[in-house]
Amino acid sequence: MSTTDIDSKHPLELDQARLSIKKPEQRYDKQGDMPDAQRVETAMRHFVKDFGAVAATYMESCIHCGMCAEACHFYVISGNPKYTPIWKLEPFKQAYKREAGPFAAIYRALNLKKKVTVEQLEEWQELLYDSCTMCGRCTLICPMGIDIASLVGLARHGMHQAGLVPHELWAVAERAEREGSPLGATPKVFKERCEWLAEENEVEIFVDKAQADVVAAMSSIEIMKYPDSIVATAKILNHLGLNWTFRSDGYEATNFGMLSGNSDWQKEMSLKLIDATIAAGAKLLILPECGHAYGAMRWQGANVYGKPLPFRVLHISEFLAETTKSGALKTKPLDKTLTFHDPCQVSRRGGAIEAPREVIDGLGAELIEMKDNKGLSWCCGGGGGVVTIHRADAIRYSAFQIKMKQVDDTGAELLVSSCSNCRQTFDDGQDHFRWDKTMLSLLELVADNLEDK
Amino acid sequence: MDLLQFARGPALTWAFVIFAFGMTWRLAGILLLKRRPDYSEPRNAVSWPGAIKLIVTRSWPRREFVHRTAFGQTLGYIFHIGLAIVVFGFAPHILFFKGMTGLSWPSLPNAAIYLSGAITVGALIAVLGRRLTHPVLRLLSNFDDYFSWFVTFTPVVTGMLAVAHLGARYETLLAIHILSVALLLVWFPFGKLMHATLVFVSRGSTGALFERKGASI
């Protein structure tokens, strides 16, 4: 399908609770016209392309105990064994044993593991994309300590190269690569939004300063659906009196290249942000309330760059925690009870677990933790690109009920998180279930409670 | 050469050779693969404590998971501990290890060994039953799972039969027992029994990587 086809047949659906494409029933879940045998070969080649000792250890270590199922929201809510996390990698395990493992020659000679077929991969597309948010909760239960989520990431690399990606995810990733943003937040749109928001909210929003100490980035979801986050970021950075800017040559922290499994696109998207921060001479890049953007830049950015980054990278919650602790950020007391949803990629897998709690403490609000919290928190069900995939709606809404119950059980007045993708998933779930809870942004909560100067 | 001589001699020797070669080959095939440098700024500069922590703490379930995994993990603990008692606590086994390594240690009373053996057999049967009936385990299971179970179960049963002199001449039963151990050794490097060593590599890798990021382990 050509670019024109994508734009005309599948325009973005920007005015809905969740950003995706229109007419999702017209699906193109198999991209390109590669022969089937070549698809399989390509998928497997790219799966093992970045294979190192750690991934090989994981592939060799599974004891088929099935415990990972008990940590996965999709299995727990459905009881369907196909959602067992390690099963989602079965064709790739099969191919690894046959083609790449230490005993591959024996497996091939005796045909102990059969060749993977394109039908298998097509069947597994649903398991690798629709029903895995790469939240990594299964990693915490595996008695062998296998990081299954990282293997799913490698499998997605293979699937993307083979043109076997769910249509919506592929369409937004392709658009991100082509336009610089997956959801239409082009540099022009971003600059116009900043101008409009600055005027509307009477706040100074700096864009394209030649030199700045701090560069802030946003996620496309925030730019298009939660623009108040742009205002909140500006208010806080101005409150702190920092020399900061947004950069129209690198503002988009969302990395659908990573989510869909295209490492080239991932690199290109990351480098835009890195180059823009360097161009501004900044010492700090602040990442927005976006889970996977944090993983993409904080933990993978330097590796994409090929050397240590010449600036610090902080998630906005870490930045708020630092400035709260230093006393630079001054807020009015928030006399409310609230519960905090830990975004998986920032908290469990990213390590920024205490930062939002320090911010909440600084706000003077009473934090009521959910039964499972911090590293053991349940995923909202929309991560890993799942929220964009329409055919995954049924299982995603089912999984969301686990989270709803945990939130309701706290009895807290407010529900807060620091990931716009989680927020979007909660908004969509709220709408679907007519739920009385609205997900709030920690960033916006802080901005709304800044002490007057 | 009678069956017992064959079992004690070439069968066991070759089993150990295959065991040692297979273990080395498989571990080298994994550990000698490239390790990419990580240029990201670490949250914790020293990561090995995470490896130790995960190796130790993953031996029991977290509070949040225990109600969903207690049965399977209890069964696992019972047969692993039972096997350890039988293998390392039985006087004739200690003599065997002494002959091989020169190391010796006090044995446990025979009654304790028999009881452990019986409990282990019971637990292993329950483990197999669970694998055959639990939807997740049935889906995941392949030849390796069932054959690994078989080569673990057989030495325990044949050993108990040999001690009890049940079913055949003692020498024949002992030969079968030793051959079953040889089979276990031969299969060990090729299947899931390798988890006995890989558990440290796998847990250690994740522990170190996650400690670096400050992620949950």
Contacts between the chains, C-beta under 8 A, distances in Angstrom:
chain1	res1	chain2	res2	distance
A	50	B	36	7.8
A	51	B	33	6.9
A	52	B	33	5.4
A	52	B	34	5.1
A	52	B	35	5.5
A	52	B	36	5.7
A	53	B	30	6.1
A	53	B	31	5.7
A	53	B	32	7.5
A	53	B	33	4.2
A	53	B	34	7.0
A	53	B	35	5.2
A	53	B	205	7.8
A	54	B	35	7.3
A	54	B	205	4.9
A	54	B	209	7.0
A	56	B	29	7.6
A	56	B	30	4.7
A	56	B	33	5.3
A	57	B	30	5.4
A	57	B	31	7.8
A	57	B	198	6.7
A	57	B	201	5.2
A	57	B	202	5.2
A	57	B	205	5.6
A	58	B	202	6.4
A	58	B	205	7.9
A	60	B	26	7.1
A	60	B	30	5.7
A	60	B	194	7.0
A	60	B	198	5.9
A	61	B	195	6.4
A	61	B	198	4.5
A	61	B	199	7.3
A	61	B	201	7.4
A	61	B	202	4.1
A	62	B	192	7.7
A	63	B	192	5.1
A	63	B	195	4.9
A	64	B	137	7.0
A	64	B	140	4.3
A	64	B	141	5.9
A	64	B	142	7.5
A	64	B	144	7.8
A	64	B	145	5.3
A	64	B	192	6.8
A	65	B	72	6.7
A	65	B	76	7.6
A	65	B	137	7.8
A	66	B	72	7.7
A	66	B	134	6.7
A	66	B	136	3.9
A	66	B	137	4.8
A	66	B	140	5.7
A	67	B	65	7.8
A	67	B	69	5.4
A	67	B	72	6.9
A	67	B	73	7.9
A	69	B	136	4.8
A	70	B	65	6.2
A	70	B	68	4.0
A	70	B	69	5.6
A	71	B	65	6.5
A	75	B	136	7.6
A	76	B	68	7.9
A	79	B	135	7.7
A	81	B	135	4.3
A	81	B	136	4.4
A	81	B	138	7.5
A	81	B	139	4.5
A	81	B	140	8.0
A	82	B	139	7.1
A	84	B	136	5.1
A	84	B	139	6.8
A	84	B	140	6.6
A	86	B	140	6.9
A	87	B	136	8.0
A	87	B	139	6.2
A	87	B	140	6.2
A	101	B	29	7.0
A	102	B	25	5.7
A	102	B	26	4.6
A	102	B	28	7.5
A	102	B	29	2.7
A	102	B	30	6.6
A	103	B	25	7.7
A	103	B	26	7.0
A	103	B	29	7.8
A	103	B	190	6.5
A	139	B	206	6.8
A	140	B	62	6.7
A	140	B	65	7.9
A	140	B	216	6.1
A	140	B	217	7.5
A	141	B	61	7.2
A	141	B	62	7.4
A	141	B	65	5.1
A	141	B	69	7.1
A	142	B	58	7.8
A	143	B	58	6.0
A	143	B	59	7.9
A	143	B	73	7.8
A	143	B	199	7.7
A	144	B	195	6.5
A	144	B	198	7.0
A	144	B	199	5.8
A	144	B	202	4.7
A	144	B	203	6.6
A	145	B	54	5.4
A	145	B	55	8.0
A	145	B	58	5.5
A	145	B	199	7.8
A	145	B	202	5.0
A	145	B	203	3.6
A	145	B	204	7.8
A	145	B	205	7.4
A	145	B	206	4.2
A	145	B	207	6.7
A	146	B	202	5.9
A	146	B	206	7.2
A	147	B	206	5.3
A	147	B	209	7.5
A	147	B	210	7.9
A	298	B	40	6.8
A	299	B	40	5.1
A	299	B	213	6.0
A	300	B	40	7.2
A	301	B	40	7.0
A	302	B	38	7.8
A	302	B	39	3.7
A	302	B	40	4.5
A	302	B	41	7.2
A	303	B	36	7.0
A	303	B	37	7.8
A	303	B	38	6.4
A	303	B	39	5.5
A	303	B	40	6.5
A	305	B	39	7.1
A	306	B	39	7.3
A	307	B	39	5.7
A	308	B	39	4.9
A	308	B	40	7.9
A	308	B	41	6.8
A	309	B	39	7.6
A	309	B	40	8.0
A	309	B	41	7.4
A	312	B	41	7.2
A	313	B	41	7.4
A	347	B	216	7.7
A	348	B	215	6.4
A	348	B	216	4.8
A	349	B	213	7.4
A	349	B	215	5.2
A	349	B	216	7.7
A	350	B	213	6.6
A	350	B	214	7.9
A	350	B	215	6.5
A	351	B	43	5.1
A	351	B	210	8.0
A	351	B	213	4.5
A	351	B	214	2.9
A	351	B	215	4.7
A	352	B	214	7.6
A	353	B	214	7.4
A	353	B	216	7.1
A	372	B	64	5.3
A	374	B	216	7.0
A	375	B	215	7.5
A	375	B	216	2.6
A	376	B	62	6.8
A	376	B	64	4.6
A	376	B	216	7.3
